[in-house]
Amino acid sequence: MQDLLNELKNLKAEFETGLDSIKESKELDELRLKFLGKKGKITAQMKNMAKLSAEDRPVFGAEANRLRQQIEAAIQQAAKDLESARRELQFKAEELDVTRPGRALKRGLAHPITQVIDEISEVFFSLGFALADGPEVEFIKNNFDLLRIAEGHPARDFRDTFYINDEAVLRTQTSPVQIRTMQSQEPPIKIICPGRCYRSDTPDATHSPVFHQIEGLVIDHGIAMSDLVGHLELFAKAIFGQDTKIRLRPHHFPFTEPSCEVDISCWACHGVDSESCSTCRGETWVEILGAGMVHPEVIENCGLDSKEYSGFAFGLGVERTAMGRYGIDDIRRFYENDLRFLRQFH
Ligand code: PHE
């Protein structure tokens, strides 16, 4: 009996040494099998009970059982310790420093044409204008007929205009949006419409078959030429600086009467040494838009009463304005998508 109890003590010591040297869960499994498995050392000890007297048997049995429970508990604890050590290592490996500065995103920027359109639009929005829209493939009726551009007018020539078919063209101006707006809205009307226009021009430094205009239209009771001048003056000062002046020159457009071309005082030379100024080339003035009082027949063409309503309209060349503003000498730069050019417009 005493021998057997000593064996249990030795077993305990052997287990503890074994446990101390364990580094991974596979080794722990092996240790568990070695002591608690079917052919394990504790199981073998249990079998020894048969050799004992009826008196000694329960004493030894209790002792052996306690050892087994101790071993089971120690193995469970060791498994837990191994698992948390493994996690600790994993967390270390996956560590993420959220305080590290981020990598800057490469942001694009709006095209210079878009920037100029946005800037001009903001000025007119602040004057109470709303945004209107129209299609780039437009009815001949809206692009020419209802604007009083008669058949045979040179602007309608197929050498100047991209025809889609007998009824439609690529709009040559944003003015057809005047027609669409007057047909669909009751006055008071106060809109701008920025958009693409097309003319069948051979590209050169100042011509491009696609370009942009901003159309403006105001229709209400008692609108006069002075309203046009006042609005354009406010616009010119907001965009080109408070000391900017505007000049109206008589002109002809079939859809406005009277019509004018509008110049603004040169923002580059301010009239000083204009002879050497590359922006106005000695003129001291730069032409930026066409305008006029909406022709009564155009108002009638849209189903409005021209005795009740009057209004003004203008059409501004976006590329021309942008070129003047940034000193760009060739309109084709805008469409070449050369990033070295575009990145300059921060
Ligand atoms: N549509 C004219 C053009 O393209 C400009 C314009 C617009 C003139 C509105 C008068 C009124 O040249």
Boltz pocket constraint, residues with backbone or C-beta under 6 A from the ligand:
constraints:
  - pocket:
      binder: B
      contacts: [[A, 172], [A, 173], [A, 174], [A, 175], [A, 216], [A, 253], [A, 256], [A, 260], [A, 290], [A, 291], [A, 292], [A, 313], [A, 314], [A, 315], [A, 316]]
      max_distance: 6.0
